[in-house]
């Protein structure tokens, strides 16, 4: 049996490995394969270097083909040893180490090299490019010391580098020679919106700025512009462009112009040498985008196995997320004679759309902020369809243009897309490939993701994939995911968002929106409070509060009333107060003109009619009396209602008041998905109404019955019996564990009642009652969080109250951290 011909690939990047994947998919036994890579690592997604720089992903997260893939497919990987010469006559390649390997077919996929502007100082230590993981590591090392960074270049790579360095804590200035950011992808209006948004986020953007030199003694100290402006910097990132990496091919005598010249089958001037990716030139064009790369690889693989699929060049579109902001462009957006612009701009939402029409055909489009219809505009452009019948609705998107308006069936829009319309830009997956995947047995979203990778990266195309599932399977499709998307800004559910925050260690709202491709740059009033809570819950020690992502009552730490005044509710532990506290409340009510003092249902006193400007002062007075906020305004523990129990009542079986105070001092300040109420009744007569609370305790002769999931609001729900325990310590541990399970798994704004109904009482019991070690771990996480959450919101604001409140917190701290050792 003759040996298989040897395919040698120069380049272990996205193009080289994708070409090999396409060949293997057509004929896994066609070639023996050896891949040479300059970097000492497996193939990874360079598009995702930006999230690595931003701290949102690790290298492992962006690996495309791991070591097992090479082994499973019998591929020899020579990593960290770049090829330095090609002997076409002898049909061998030689690596830097001296290793020489023969080939039958050679594939050159060397990609591109970063362009370095020839200015004085370009070789100083601290000047880096942004092309590979080593560059990212250099930037992360520089960011550890803080300070300032300069990014030269306002294209995609430059802006992504600036975004990442900003998230790493550096003060960033972007220098761009042209008047418009990303001028190759965006028109002037969209570029201005992008510049304005980036400046709002803290970056300095200098357009029409020409670099004269990079200065410093033995290392970078700053950049000097030609207008003599000096910008200090400890690192300078060169991101001004790329050039096809053609040196190796040129030295081997292959035909090279701007790139390595190839024909429609990706064959170079040597019939045994092929080339794909950013290094090639086809029909006088070079491409720096992913979609043409995938098309080249398909044509190359078909040609190698004898199939006919010539590459005819690419009509390109660009769908990107720049620093968390969606942008899209396609075709000719410069306009000109005979062209007409159809424009929509919504400044409040941060949305800009411009479609360029000529002779009743779409010839270009620019979208900023809302790119959902990008694929449709691109499809119209490629097909050259007459749009005169839908011209009036064209700018509003496919749903409106199809006649259905905002209520149109999303599958109608997807059905209109051609088979080669791109669905997943991250992985180069077309509509036809997704449909084939579904017809091949992938009947749900997870199956599609694992089979053809559509929506497996950023998730932005999830809605399109689900529509294709519905369209292809019809009645067999089980429907949308059981859980609806978190809000209109994302296709991910609450549970998926929390999973990403945990598994990818996302620590801020911008990071979440960047990583999960939020469709609205700053989110909305629905998702921002939820994200703020999920981050706080997952990372209590590291969470940085975002006040603007709180509802107004939580921002003000008081409940706003219909006349614009506020109500103030100091905490009364277990409904118990003292003469000193009553005097303080009475004095505050007089001093600040409270128009009503009312006993609440949670056994506290509520002071109504307090003016906004008086809130800090009234809390200073109440803090001075040792009183802390009752969080009557918050998605947090509200009250612990008690009866007098065995100390005073002749029916009382246990000290319900004492236990209630302990529970409140253990749980106060704990932010939750929604308001949370506790009650402890001293006997089954249940005077404290424990069986309509989120967590209720009924004291009996032999111990304590623990109840969960009650609600006394609009939808009355009695509690479910969780279990019975025999000691106060057990009651407190079970309470802490239940609260933490609710905090970690309920959707934001879910009360315990609907959450328990959704997950089931048996599930809660399995986690809190039956799994003893799991219960203790839940409680431990709750106690840990409380170390950071038990802070009175007015203590830092109320002048002169710090000493009093800190003393008070110190007195109750043992209840917060119990069981942590």
Buried (B, 14 or more C-beta within 10 A) or exposed (E): EEEEEBBBBBBBBBBBBBBBBBBBEBEEEBBBBBBBBBBEBBBBBBBBBBBBBBBBBEBEBBBBBEEEBBEEEEBBBBBBBBBBEBEBEEBBBBBEEEEEBEBBBBBBBBBBBBBBBEBEBBEBEBBBBBBBBEBBBBBBEBBEEEBBBBBBBBBBBBBBBBBBBBBBEBBBBBBBBBEBBBBEBBBEBBBBBBBEBBEEBEBBBBBEBEBBBBBBEEEBBBBBBEEEEEBBBBBBBBBBBBBBBBEBBEEBEBEBEEBBBBBBBBBBBBEEBBBBBBBBBBEEEBBBBBBBBBBBBBBBBBBBEEEEBEBEBBEBBBBBBBBBBBBBBBBEBEBEEEBEBBEBBEEEEBBBBBBBBBEEBBBBBBBBBBBBBBBBBBBBBBEEBEBEEBBEBBBBBBBBBBEBEEEBBBBBBBEBBEEEBBBBBBBBBBBBBBBBBBEEEBBBBEBBBEBBBBBBBBBBBBBBBBBBBBBBBEEEBEEBBEEEBBBEBBBBBBBBBBEBBBEBBBBBBBBBBBBBBBBBBBBBEBBBBBBBBBBBBBBBEEBEEBEEBBBEBBBBBBBBBEEEBBBBBBBBBBBBBEEEBEEBBBEBBEEBEBEEBEEBEBBBBBBBBBEEEBBBBBBBBBBBBBBBBBBBBBBBBBBBBBBBBBEEBEEBBBBBBBBBBBBBBBBBBBBBBBBBBBBBBBBBEBBBBBBBBBBBBBBBEEBBBBBBBBBBEEEEBEBBBBBBBEEBEBBBBBBBBBBBBBBBBBBBBBBBBBBBEBBEBEEBBEBBBEBEEBBBEBBBBBBBBBBBBBBBBBBEBBEEBBEBBEEBBEEBBEBBBBBEE
